[in-house]
Amino acid sequence: MESFWCVLPHTIKEVGYRLAEEFRLPDAKCDYENVYEWFQATAPDGLWLNVSRKHRDGEPDFAEPLRIMASGYRSVAALGCRLAACLRTTVYYGEVEYLGGDDFRYNETTRFEPRT
């Protein structure tokens, strides 16, 4: 499955706040389960975002990629640039390969740098 991802030292709530501001996301929901913490919301224009990352005993694991699954967007390039600017970090796009259990391999095809 193709997705966006990045690595940054911010909690899911902080990331969710930034994304909610940028994309005008109402009713954003943050939560966590045994392995993952996540944020999910749908914008008025139909953009759907699901952001997740592994945690350890309820604490964010900032070394893990923050995976951003999205639908309802028109252009990978436009969304990637907007995500990089909003999160102020490099955002990658490519194939996320399931390896089994809770393990994935991230294969970059495109990289988006934040504007300075």
BELSULMO-V672290 format. One record per pair of residues at least 6 apart in sequence whose C-alpha atoms are under 6 Angstrom apart, sorted by the first residue. I is the first residue (numbers start at 1). J is the second residue. If there is no record, write none. Layout:
# BELSULMO-V672290
I/J  I/J
This chain:
# BELSULMO-V672290
1/95  1/96  2/94  2/95  2/96  3/69  3/93  3/94  4/68  4/92  4/93  5/66  5/67  5/68  5/91  5/92  6/65  6/66  6/91  7/65  7/66  9/62  25/43  28/40  28/41  29/39  29/40  30/38  30/39  31/37  31/38  32/38  35/54  35/55  36/53  36/54  36/55  37/52  37/53  38/51  38/52  39/50  39/51  40/49  40/50  41/48  41/49  42/48  46/72  47/71  47/72  47/73  48/70  48/71  49/69  49/70  50/68  50/69  51/67  51/68  52/66  52/67  53/66  55/61  80/112  81/112  84/90  84/91  84/113  84/114  85/114  85/115  88/114  89/114  90/112  90/113  91/111  91/112  92/110  92/111  93/108  93/109  93/110  94/107  94/108  94/109  95/107  96/105  96/106  97/104  97/105  98/104
